[in-house]
Amino acid sequence: MSRMTHILIFGISIFLATSKAFAIDTSAYDQCMLQVLRTSRSEAATHLMQRSCYALYQNGPLLLPREQAYHSCILQSLPWVKEPSAIVQIVSICSRQRQM
């Protein structure tokens, strides 16, 4: 085989190996979104939780542990909240925990 063929085969194998590692878990993402939409009481909270679902289930492998903790905190703490002041406080607390 020529050198170019070896390089091409190597490149394809690397692509296939990494694409499986970064595969999107659409069923988990869909479940997260359904939960968000089912429990949401505020447009602002819905938006924040949708961002967290996207971050965790579409970009999960790329997140740092502190980013994962922040988005998990948002998803655990915001359902059922409708008061804007409570949303702001929850986001602030989740952000502070993220820095730990």
DSSP file (Angstrom, degrees, kcal/mol; ACC not computed):
  #  RESIDUE AA STRUCTURE BP1 BP2  ACC     N-H-->O    O-->H-N    N-H-->O    O-->H-N    TCO  KAPPA ALPHA  PHI   PSI    X-CA   Y-CA   Z-CA
    1    1 A M              0   0    0      0, 0.0     2,-0.1     0, 0.0     0, 0.0   0.000 360.0 360.0 360.0 148.4    0.0    0.0    0.0
    2    2 A S     >  -     0   0    0      1,-0.1     4,-1.8     4,-0.0     5,-0.1  -0.329 360.0-110.9 -77.2 164.7    1.1    3.5   -0.7
    3    3 A R  H  > S+     0   0    0      1,-0.2     4,-2.3     2,-0.2     5,-0.2   0.880 118.3  56.2 -63.2 -38.0    1.9    6.0    2.1
    4    4 A M  H  > S+     0   0    0      1,-0.2     4,-2.4     2,-0.2    -1,-0.2   0.875 105.3  51.7 -63.4 -37.7   -1.2    8.0    1.2
    5    5 A T  H  > S+     0   0    0      2,-0.2     4,-2.7     1,-0.2    -1,-0.2   0.910 109.2  50.2 -65.1 -42.6   -3.4    4.9    1.6
    6    6 A H  H  X S+     0   0    0     -4,-1.8     4,-2.6     2,-0.2    -2,-0.2   0.921 111.7  47.9 -60.6 -44.6   -2.0    4.3    5.1
    7    7 A I  H  X S+     0   0    0     -4,-2.3     4,-2.6     2,-0.2    -2,-0.2   0.911 112.3  49.6 -63.3 -42.3   -2.6    7.9    6.1
    8    8 A L  H  X S+     0   0    0     -4,-2.4     4,-2.3     2,-0.2    -2,-0.2   0.921 112.3  46.5 -63.7 -45.3   -6.2    7.7    4.8
    9    9 A I  H  X S+     0   0    0     -4,-2.7     4,-2.4     2,-0.2    -2,-0.2   0.912 113.3  49.8 -63.8 -42.7   -6.9    4.5    6.6
   10   10 A F  H  X S+     0   0    0     -4,-2.6     4,-2.3    -5,-0.2    -2,-0.2   0.926 111.1  49.4 -61.8 -45.0   -5.4    5.9    9.8
   11   11 A G  H  X S+     0   0    0     -4,-2.6     4,-2.3     1,-0.2    -2,-0.2   0.902 111.5  48.3 -62.0 -42.5   -7.4    9.1    9.5
   12   12 A I  H  X S+     0   0    0     -4,-2.3     4,-2.5     2,-0.2    -1,-0.2   0.904 111.1  50.3 -65.4 -41.6  -10.7    7.2    9.0
   13   13 A S  H  X S+     0   0    0     -4,-2.4     4,-2.1     2,-0.2    -2,-0.2   0.895 111.1  48.8 -66.3 -38.4  -10.0    4.9   11.9
   14   14 A I  H  X S+     0   0    0     -4,-2.3     4,-2.5     2,-0.2     5,-0.2   0.920 111.3  50.7 -64.0 -43.5   -9.3    7.9   14.2
   15   15 A F  H  X S+     0   0    0     -4,-2.3     4,-2.3     1,-0.2    -2,-0.2   0.924 111.6  46.9 -60.4 -45.5  -12.5    9.6   13.0
   16   16 A L  H  X S+     0   0    0     -4,-2.5     4,-1.3     1,-0.2    -1,-0.2   0.888 112.4  50.1 -65.5 -39.0  -14.6    6.5   13.7
   17   17 A A  H  X S+     0   0    0     -4,-2.1     4,-1.2     1,-0.2    -2,-0.2   0.919 115.4  41.7 -66.7 -43.4  -13.1    6.0   17.2
   18   18 A T  H  X S+     0   0    0     -4,-2.5     4,-1.8     1,-0.2    -2,-0.2   0.822 107.6  60.4 -75.8 -30.1  -13.6    9.6   18.2
   19   19 A S  H  < S+     0   0    0     -4,-2.3    -1,-0.2    -5,-0.2    -2,-0.2   0.862 106.1  48.1 -67.3 -32.7  -17.1    9.9   16.7
   20   20 A K  H >< S+     0   0    0     -4,-1.3     3,-1.1     1,-0.2    -1,-0.2   0.872 109.6  52.9 -71.3 -36.2  -18.3    7.1   19.0
   21   21 A A  H 3< S+     0   0    0     -4,-1.2    -2,-0.2     1,-0.3    -1,-0.2   0.838 117.2  37.7 -67.1 -32.2  -16.7    8.7   22.0
   22   22 A F  T 3< S+     0   0    0     -4,-1.8    -1,-0.3     2,-0.1    -2,-0.2   0.071  85.3 144.2-107.0  23.5  -18.5   12.0   21.3
   23   23 A A    <   -     0   0    0     -3,-1.1     2,-0.4     1,-0.1    -3,-0.1  -0.338  53.3-116.0 -64.5 142.8  -21.8   10.5   20.1
   24   24 A I        -     0   0    0      1,-0.1     2,-1.4    36,-0.0     3,-0.2  -0.670  13.6-142.2 -83.6 129.7  -24.9   12.4   21.1
   25   25 A D     >  +     0   0    0     32,-1.0     4,-2.2    -2,-0.4     5,-0.2  -0.703  26.7 174.9 -90.2  85.6  -27.2   10.6   23.4
   26   26 A T  H  > S+     0   0    0     -2,-1.4     4,-2.8     1,-0.2    -1,-0.2   0.830  73.0  55.8 -67.8 -32.0  -30.5   11.8   21.9
   27   27 A S  H  > S+     0   0    0      2,-0.2     4,-2.1     1,-0.2    -1,-0.2   0.917 110.6  44.7 -68.0 -40.2  -32.8    9.7   24.0
   28   28 A A  H  > S+     0   0    0      2,-0.2     4,-2.3     1,-0.2    -2,-0.2   0.895 114.4  50.1 -67.6 -39.5  -31.3   11.1   27.2
   29   29 A Y  H  X S+     0   0    0     -4,-2.2     4,-2.6     2,-0.2    -2,-0.2   0.931 110.5  49.5 -62.7 -45.5  -31.4   14.6   25.8
   30   30 A D  H  X S+     0   0    0     -4,-2.8     4,-2.5     1,-0.2    -2,-0.2   0.898 110.7  50.0 -61.2 -41.1  -35.1   14.2   24.8
   31   31 A Q  H  X S+     0   0    0     -4,-2.1     4,-2.3     2,-0.2    -1,-0.2   0.901 110.2  50.5 -64.5 -40.5  -35.9   12.9   28.3
   32   32 A C  H  X S+     0   0    0     -4,-2.3     4,-2.3     2,-0.2    -2,-0.2   0.935 111.8  47.4 -61.6 -46.1  -34.2   15.9   29.8
   33   33 A M  H  X S+     0   0    0     -4,-2.6     4,-2.7     1,-0.2     5,-0.2   0.894 110.2  52.1 -64.6 -40.2  -36.1   18.3   27.5
   34   34 A L  H  X S+     0   0    0     -4,-2.5     4,-2.1     1,-0.2    -1,-0.2   0.917 110.4  48.6 -61.5 -42.4  -39.4   16.5   28.3
   35   35 A Q  H  X S+     0   0    0     -4,-2.3     4,-2.0     2,-0.2    -2,-0.2   0.914 111.6  49.9 -63.4 -42.9  -38.8   16.9   32.0
   36   36 A V  H  X S+     0   0    0     -4,-2.3     4,-1.5     1,-0.2    -2,-0.2   0.941 113.8  44.4 -59.9 -48.6  -37.9   20.6   31.6
   37   37 A L  H  < S+     0   0    0     -4,-2.7    -1,-0.2     1,-0.2    -2,-0.2   0.820 113.5  51.5 -69.5 -30.3  -41.1   21.3   29.6
   38   38 A R  H  < S+     0   0    0     -4,-2.1    -1,-0.2    -5,-0.2    -2,-0.2   0.863 119.8  32.1 -73.0 -36.9  -43.3   19.3   31.9
   39   39 A T  H  < S+     0   0    0     -4,-2.0    41,-1.5    -5,-0.2    -2,-0.2   0.521  88.4 118.9-102.1  -6.6  -42.1   21.0   35.1
   40   40 A S     <  +     0   0    0     -4,-1.5    42,-0.1    -5,-0.2     3,-0.1  -0.348  27.6 171.0 -70.7 140.0  -41.3   24.5   33.9
   41   41 A R        +     0   0    0     40,-0.6     2,-0.3     1,-0.2    -1,-0.1   0.288  66.0  47.0-123.4   3.5  -43.3   27.4   35.4
   42   42 A S     >  -     0   0    0      1,-0.1     4,-2.5    39,-0.1    -1,-0.2  -0.998  68.6-136.0-150.4 140.9  -41.3   30.3   33.9
   43   43 A E  H  > S+     0   0    0     -2,-0.3     4,-2.4     2,-0.2     5,-0.2   0.895 109.7  50.9 -63.6 -39.5  -39.9   31.2   30.5
   44   44 A A  H  > S+     0   0    0      2,-0.2     4,-2.2     1,-0.2    -1,-0.2   0.925 111.7  46.3 -64.9 -44.5  -36.6   32.2   32.0
   45   45 A A  H  > S+     0   0    0      2,-0.2     4,-2.6     1,-0.2     5,-0.2   0.902 111.2  53.4 -64.4 -40.4  -36.3   28.9   34.0
   46   46 A T  H  X S+     0   0    0     -4,-2.5     4,-2.6     1,-0.2    -2,-0.2   0.932 108.8  49.1 -59.1 -46.4  -37.2   27.0   30.8
   47   47 A H  H  X S+     0   0    0     -4,-2.4     4,-2.2     1,-0.2    -2,-0.2   0.926 112.4  47.3 -60.6 -46.1  -34.5   28.7   28.8
   48   48 A L  H  X S+     0   0    0     -4,-2.2     4,-1.9     1,-0.2    -1,-0.2   0.906 113.8  47.3 -62.9 -42.1  -31.8   28.0   31.4
   49   49 A M  H  X S+     0   0    0     -4,-2.6     4,-2.5     2,-0.2    -1,-0.2   0.871 109.5  53.4 -70.2 -35.6  -32.8   24.4   31.8
   50   50 A Q  H  X S+     0   0    0     -4,-2.6     4,-2.5    -5,-0.2    -1,-0.2   0.915 108.7  50.4 -62.8 -41.7  -32.9   23.9   28.0
   51   51 A R  H  X S+     0   0    0     -4,-2.2     4,-2.7     1,-0.2    -2,-0.2   0.895 110.8  49.4 -61.0 -39.5  -29.4   25.2   27.9
   52   52 A S  H  X S+     0   0    0     -4,-1.9     4,-2.7     2,-0.2     5,-0.3   0.896 109.4  50.8 -69.7 -39.3  -28.3   22.8   30.6
   53   53 A C  H  X S+     0   0    0     -4,-2.5     4,-2.7     2,-0.2     5,-0.4   0.943 113.0  47.1 -59.1 -46.6  -29.9   19.8   28.8
   54   54 A Y  H  X>S+     0   0    0     -4,-2.5     4,-2.3     1,-0.2     5,-1.2   0.935 113.0  48.4 -60.9 -46.8  -28.1   20.8   25.7
   55   55 A A  H  X5S+     0   0    0     -4,-2.7     4,-0.7     3,-0.2    -1,-0.2   0.929 117.5  40.1 -60.8 -46.5  -24.8   21.3   27.5
   56   56 A L  H  <5S+     0   0    0     -4,-2.7     4,-0.2     3,-0.2    -2,-0.2   0.880 127.2  29.5 -73.3 -38.5  -25.0   18.0   29.4
   57   57 A Y  H  <5S+     0   0    0     -4,-2.7   -32,-1.0    -5,-0.3   -28,-0.2   0.628 129.7  33.1-104.2 -14.0  -26.4   15.7   26.7
   58   58 A Q  H  <5S+     0   0    0     -4,-2.3    -3,-0.2    -5,-0.4    -2,-0.1   0.714 136.4  21.1-107.1 -32.0  -25.1   17.3   23.4
   59   59 A N  S >X<S+     0   0    0     -5,-1.2     3,-2.0    -4,-0.7     4,-0.7   0.237  85.1 123.6-117.5  11.3  -21.7   18.6   24.7
   60   60 A G  G >4 S+     0   0    0      1,-0.3     3,-1.4    -6,-0.3    -3,-0.1   0.821  70.7  52.1 -45.6 -49.4  -21.2   16.4   27.7
   61   61 A P  G 34 S+     0   0    0      0, 0.0    -1,-0.3     0, 0.0    -2,-0.1   0.731 109.7  51.8 -65.1 -18.5  -17.9   14.9   26.8
   62   62 A L  G <4 S+     0   0    0     -3,-2.0    -2,-0.2    -7,-0.2     2,-0.2   0.557  89.7 101.1 -93.0  -8.5  -16.4   18.4   26.2
   63   63 A L  S << S-     0   0    0     -3,-1.4    -3,-0.0    -4,-0.7    -7,-0.0  -0.484  70.7-125.3 -81.4 145.4  -17.5   19.9   29.6
   64   64 A L    >>  -     0   0    0     -2,-0.2     4,-2.4     1,-0.1     3,-0.6  -0.492  32.9-106.4 -75.9 157.1  -15.2   20.3   32.5
   65   65 A P  H 3> S+     0   0    0      0, 0.0     4,-2.3     0, 0.0     5,-0.1   0.871 121.9  53.0 -54.9 -38.5  -16.4   18.8   35.8
   66   66 A R  H 3> S+     0   0    0      2,-0.2     4,-1.9     1,-0.2     5,-0.1   0.848 108.8  50.0 -68.1 -31.4  -17.3   22.2   37.2
   67   67 A E  H <> S+     0   0    0     -3,-0.6     4,-2.3     2,-0.2     5,-0.2   0.895 110.0  50.2 -70.8 -40.2  -19.4   22.9   34.1
   68   68 A Q  H  X S+     0   0    0     -4,-2.4     4,-2.3     1,-0.2    -2,-0.2   0.908 110.2  51.0 -61.5 -41.2  -21.2   19.6   34.5
   69   69 A A  H  X S+     0   0    0     -4,-2.3     4,-2.3    -5,-0.2    -2,-0.2   0.900 109.2  51.0 -63.6 -41.1  -21.8   20.4   38.2
   70   70 A Y  H  X S+     0   0    0     -4,-1.9     4,-2.3     2,-0.2    -2,-0.2   0.952 112.8  44.2 -60.9 -50.7  -23.3   23.8   37.2
   71   71 A H  H  X S+     0   0    0     -4,-2.3     4,-2.2     1,-0.2    -2,-0.2   0.867 113.2  51.2 -67.1 -35.8  -25.7   22.4   34.7
   72   72 A S  H  X S+     0   0    0     -4,-2.3     4,-2.0    -5,-0.2    -1,-0.2   0.909 109.3  51.4 -64.6 -41.1  -26.7   19.5   37.0
   73   73 A C  H  X S+     0   0    0     -4,-2.3     4,-2.1     2,-0.2     5,-0.2   0.915 109.4  50.3 -60.9 -44.3  -27.4   22.1   39.7
   74   74 A I  H  X S+     0   0    0     -4,-2.3     4,-2.3     1,-0.2    -2,-0.2   0.934 112.1  46.9 -59.5 -47.3  -29.6   24.1   37.3
   75   75 A L  H  < S+     0   0    0     -4,-2.2    -1,-0.2     1,-0.2    -2,-0.2   0.820 116.3  44.4 -68.2 -30.5  -31.6   21.0   36.3
   76   76 A Q  H  < S+     0   0    0     -4,-2.0    -1,-0.2    -5,-0.2    -2,-0.2   0.792 121.7  36.5 -80.9 -28.3  -32.0   19.9   39.9
   77   77 A S  H  < S+     0   0    0     -4,-2.1    -2,-0.2    -5,-0.2    -3,-0.2   0.738 107.4  57.4-102.0 -25.2  -32.9   23.3   41.3
   78   78 A L    ><  +     0   0    0     -4,-2.3     3,-2.2    -5,-0.2    -3,-0.1   0.742  69.7 109.7 -88.1 -22.6  -35.0   25.2   38.8
   79   79 A P  T 3  S+     0   0    0      0, 0.0   -39,-0.2     0, 0.0     3,-0.1  -0.252  91.0  11.5 -55.8 141.7  -38.0   22.9   38.1
   80   80 A W  T 3  S+     0   0    0    -41,-1.5     2,-0.4     1,-0.2   -40,-0.1   0.283  95.5 126.9  76.5  -7.6  -41.2   24.4   39.5
   81   81 A V    <   +     0   0    0     -3,-2.2   -40,-0.6     1,-0.1    -1,-0.2  -0.647  21.6 160.4 -81.8 133.1  -39.6   27.8   40.2
   82   82 A K        +     0   0    0     -2,-0.4    -1,-0.1    -3,-0.1   -38,-0.1   0.575  40.6  97.7-125.7 -17.2  -41.5   30.7   38.7
   83   83 A E     >  -     0   0    0      1,-0.1     4,-2.0   -41,-0.1     3,-0.4  -0.627  65.0-143.5 -78.1 124.8  -40.4   33.8   40.7
   84   84 A P  H  > S+     0   0    0      0, 0.0     4,-2.3     0, 0.0     5,-0.2   0.860 100.0  54.7 -55.6 -37.9  -37.6   35.7   38.8
   85   85 A S  H  > S+     0   0    0      1,-0.2     4,-2.0     2,-0.2     5,-0.1   0.885 108.1  48.9 -66.1 -36.5  -35.8   36.6   42.0
   86   86 A A  H  > S+     0   0    0     -3,-0.4     4,-2.6     2,-0.2    -1,-0.2   0.889 109.4  52.9 -67.8 -38.7  -35.6   32.9   43.0
   87   87 A I  H  X S+     0   0    0     -4,-2.0     4,-2.6     2,-0.2     5,-0.2   0.930 109.1  49.4 -61.1 -45.7  -34.3   32.0   39.6
   88   88 A V  H  X S+     0   0    0     -4,-2.3     4,-2.1     1,-0.2    -1,-0.2   0.914 112.2  47.8 -60.8 -43.8  -31.5   34.7   39.9
   89   89 A Q  H  X S+     0   0    0     -4,-2.0     4,-2.5     2,-0.2    -1,-0.2   0.904 111.6  49.8 -65.5 -41.4  -30.6   33.4   43.3
   90   90 A I  H  X S+     0   0    0     -4,-2.6     4,-2.9     2,-0.2     5,-0.2   0.932 111.2  48.7 -63.6 -45.6  -30.5   29.7   42.2
   91   91 A V  H  X S+     0   0    0     -4,-2.6     4,-2.3     1,-0.2    -1,-0.2   0.902 111.6  50.9 -60.9 -40.3  -28.3   30.6   39.2
   92   92 A S  H  X S+     0   0    0     -4,-2.1     4,-2.2    -5,-0.2    -2,-0.2   0.923 111.6  46.5 -63.1 -44.8  -26.0   32.5   41.5
   93   93 A I  H  X S+     0   0    0     -4,-2.5     4,-2.4     2,-0.2    -2,-0.2   0.922 112.4  50.0 -64.6 -44.2  -25.7   29.6   43.9
   94   94 A C  H  X S+     0   0    0     -4,-2.9     4,-1.6     1,-0.2    -1,-0.2   0.885 110.6  51.2 -62.0 -37.4  -25.1   27.1   41.1
   95   95 A S  H  X S+     0   0    0     -4,-2.3     4,-0.9    -5,-0.2    -1,-0.2   0.901 109.6  49.2 -66.3 -40.8  -22.4   29.4   39.7
   96   96 A R  H >< S+     0   0    0     -4,-2.2     3,-0.7     1,-0.2     4,-0.5   0.908 110.0  50.8 -65.6 -40.8  -20.7   29.7   43.0
   97   97 A Q  H >< S+     0   0    0     -4,-2.4     3,-1.1     1,-0.2    -1,-0.2   0.853 103.5  61.0 -63.5 -33.1  -20.7   25.9   43.5
   98   98 A R  H 3< S+     0   0    0     -4,-1.6    -1,-0.2     1,-0.3    -2,-0.2   0.804  98.2  57.4 -63.5 -29.8  -19.2   25.6   40.0
   99   99 A Q  T <<        0   0    0     -4,-0.9    -1,-0.3    -3,-0.7    -2,-0.2   0.637 360.0 360.0 -78.2 -13.4  -16.2   27.5   41.2
  100  100 A M    <         0   0    0     -3,-1.1    -1,-0.2    -4,-0.5    -2,-0.1   0.496 360.0 360.0 -69.4 360.0  -15.4   25.0   44.0
